[in-house]
Protein backbone atom coordinates (compact mmCIF):
# COMPACT_ATOMS: atom_id res chain seq x y z
CA UNK A 1 0.00 0.00 0.00
CA UNK A 2 1.15 3.51 -0.69
CA UNK A 3 0.95 6.26 1.85
CA UNK A 4 -1.43 9.13 1.15
CA UNK A 5 0.30 12.51 1.26
CA UNK A 6 -2.43 14.92 2.19
CA UNK A 7 -0.74 18.25 2.79
CA UNK A 8 -3.18 21.05 1.93
CA UNK A 9 -5.75 22.62 4.21
CA UNK A 10 -8.43 24.68 2.46
CA UNK A 11 -8.85 28.34 3.33
CA UNK A 12 -12.04 29.72 4.86
CA UNK A 13 -13.92 29.23 8.10
CA UNK A 14 -13.78 25.91 9.94
CA UNK A 15 -17.00 24.61 8.41
CA UNK A 16 -15.76 25.38 4.88
CA UNK A 17 -12.37 23.81 5.60
CA UNK A 18 -13.96 20.60 6.90
CA UNK A 19 -16.40 20.42 3.98
CA UNK A 20 -13.51 20.73 1.53
CA UNK A 21 -11.57 18.03 3.43
CA UNK A 22 -14.45 15.54 3.63
CA UNK A 23 -15.87 16.07 0.18
CA UNK A 24 -19.48 15.26 -0.85
CA UNK A 25 -21.73 13.95 1.92
CA UNK A 26 -22.39 10.23 1.93
CA UNK A 27 -19.22 9.15 0.14
CA UNK A 28 -16.95 8.91 3.18
CA UNK A 29 -16.66 7.15 6.51
CA UNK A 30 -15.62 9.94 8.88
CA UNK A 31 -14.21 9.28 12.34
CA UNK A 32 -13.82 12.11 14.85
CA UNK A 33 -11.45 11.30 17.73
CA UNK A 34 -11.38 13.37 20.92
CA UNK A 35 -7.95 13.42 22.57
CA UNK A 36 -7.00 14.90 25.95
CA UNK A 37 -7.23 14.54 29.71
CA UNK A 38 -10.40 15.42 31.56
CA UNK A 39 -8.63 16.09 34.85
CA UNK A 40 -6.36 18.68 33.26
CA UNK A 41 -8.89 21.48 32.67
CA UNK A 42 -8.16 23.12 29.34
CA UNK A 43 -6.55 19.96 27.96
CA UNK A 44 -10.01 18.42 27.87
CA UNK A 45 -11.26 20.82 25.15
CA UNK A 46 -10.97 18.15 22.42
CA UNK A 47 -12.89 15.70 24.59
CA UNK A 48 -15.59 18.30 25.24
CA UNK A 49 -16.09 18.81 21.50
CA UNK A 50 -16.22 15.03 20.96
CA UNK A 51 -18.80 14.73 23.76
CA UNK A 52 -20.97 17.43 22.13
CA UNK A 53 -20.70 15.77 18.71
CA UNK A 54 -21.65 12.37 20.16
CA UNK A 55 -24.79 13.89 21.75
CA UNK A 56 -25.95 14.92 18.27
CA UNK A 57 -26.48 11.25 17.31
CA UNK A 58 -24.51 11.59 14.08
CA UNK A 59 -25.49 9.57 11.01
CA UNK A 60 -22.69 10.53 8.65
CA UNK A 61 -19.75 10.21 11.04
CA UNK A 62 -18.67 8.38 14.19
CA UNK A 63 -17.18 9.82 17.35
CA UNK A 64 -14.54 8.16 19.51
CA UNK A 65 -13.57 9.67 22.86
CA UNK A 66 -10.06 8.30 23.22
CA UNK A 67 -8.86 10.42 26.17
CA UNK A 68 -5.03 10.47 26.17
CA UNK A 69 -4.54 7.02 24.57
CA UNK A 70 -5.94 6.96 21.01
CA UNK A 71 -3.49 4.18 20.15
CA UNK A 72 -5.51 1.86 22.42
CA UNK A 73 -8.41 2.07 19.94
CA UNK A 74 -6.67 0.85 16.78
CA UNK A 75 -8.90 -2.26 16.59
CA UNK A 76 -12.08 -0.16 16.72
CA UNK A 77 -10.62 2.29 14.20
CA UNK A 78 -9.57 -0.50 11.83
CA UNK A 79 -12.99 -2.15 12.15
CA UNK A 80 -14.77 1.09 11.17
CA UNK A 81 -12.24 1.56 8.32
CA UNK A 82 -12.59 5.36 8.05
CA UNK A 83 -11.67 7.28 4.92
CA UNK A 84 -11.12 10.42 7.01
CA UNK A 85 -10.03 10.97 10.61
CA UNK A 86 -10.30 14.24 12.50
CA UNK A 87 -8.44 14.43 15.81
CA UNK A 88 -9.68 17.05 18.28
CA UNK A 89 -7.10 18.20 20.82
CA UNK A 90 -5.98 21.13 22.91
CA UNK A 91 -2.44 22.22 22.20
CA UNK A 92 -0.46 25.40 22.09
CA UNK A 93 -0.18 26.70 18.56
CA UNK A 94 0.36 30.41 19.14
CA UNK A 95 -3.28 31.50 19.09
CA UNK A 96 -5.59 33.02 21.65
CA UNK A 97 -7.45 30.77 24.13
CA UNK A 98 -10.31 29.00 22.36
CA UNK A 99 -8.99 29.67 18.86
CA UNK A 100 -9.01 26.67 16.50
CA UNK A 101 -6.61 25.65 13.77
CA UNK A 102 -7.12 22.82 11.28
CA UNK A 103 -3.80 21.32 10.20
CA UNK A 104 -2.37 18.28 8.47
CA UNK A 105 -0.18 15.73 10.23
CA UNK A 106 2.72 17.01 8.13
CA UNK A 107 2.24 20.49 9.60
CA UNK A 108 2.15 18.95 13.07
CA UNK A 109 5.41 17.10 12.36
CA UNK A 110 7.16 20.29 11.23
CA UNK A 111 6.30 22.11 14.47
CA UNK A 112 7.10 19.23 16.84
CA UNK A 113 10.55 18.52 18.24
CA UNK A 114 10.01 14.76 18.18
CA UNK A 115 7.61 12.21 16.73
CA UNK A 116 4.58 12.02 18.98
CA UNK A 117 2.47 8.90 19.59
CA UNK A 118 -0.29 10.66 17.61
CA UNK A 119 2.07 11.06 14.64
CA UNK A 120 3.06 7.41 14.81
CA UNK A 121 -0.59 6.30 15.05
CA UNK A 122 -1.58 8.53 12.13
CA UNK A 123 1.18 7.18 9.89
CA UNK A 124 0.21 3.62 10.81
CA UNK A 125 -3.49 4.17 10.04
CA UNK A 126 -2.90 6.14 6.84
CA UNK A 127 -0.66 3.36 5.54
CA UNK A 128 -2.93 0.51 6.62
CA UNK A 129 -6.32 2.05 5.79
CA UNK A 130 -5.46 4.76 3.25
CA UNK A 131 -7.00 7.26 5.67
CA UNK A 132 -6.72 11.03 5.29
CA UNK A 133 -6.13 12.84 8.56
CA UNK A 134 -6.54 16.32 10.01
CA UNK A 135 -5.93 17.69 13.48
CA UNK A 136 -8.23 20.34 14.90
CA UNK A 137 -6.10 22.18 17.44
CA UNK A 138 -7.88 24.13 20.15
CA UNK A 139 -5.74 26.76 21.86
CA UNK A 140 -5.86 26.29 25.66
CA UNK A 141 -5.48 29.06 28.23
CA UNK A 142 -3.26 26.85 30.36
CA UNK A 143 -1.54 23.48 29.98
CA UNK A 144 -0.82 20.78 32.55
CA UNK A 145 0.90 21.93 35.69
CA UNK A 146 -0.11 25.57 35.24
CA UNK A 147 -2.66 27.30 37.44
CA UNK A 148 -5.95 27.10 35.56
CA UNK A 149 -8.89 29.45 36.05
CA UNK A 150 -11.37 30.66 33.50
CA UNK A 151 -10.82 28.67 30.30
CA UNK A 152 -12.68 25.57 31.46
CA UNK A 153 -15.98 27.44 31.32
CA UNK A 154 -14.97 29.05 28.03
CA UNK A 155 -13.89 25.64 26.72
CA UNK A 156 -17.37 24.26 27.35
CA UNK A 157 -18.92 27.14 25.41
CA UNK A 158 -16.35 26.82 22.62
CA UNK A 159 -16.92 23.06 22.45
CA UNK A 160 -20.59 23.64 21.74
CA UNK A 161 -19.76 26.22 19.06
CA UNK A 162 -17.23 23.94 17.34
CA UNK A 163 -19.61 20.96 17.42
MOMODA-V184700 format. One record per run of one state. SS is the DSSP state (~ for helix, > for strand, _ for the rest). FROM is the first residue (numbers start at 1). LEN is the number of residues. Records with the same first field share a line. If there is no record, write none. Layout:
SS=FROM-LEN, FROM-LEN
This chain:
_=1-13, 23-7, 36-2, 56-5, 68-2, 81-3, 91-9, 104-1, 112-5, 130-2, 139-12, 163-1
~=14-9, 38-18, 70-11, 105-7, 117-13, 151-12
>=30-6, 61-7, 84-7, 100-4, 132-7
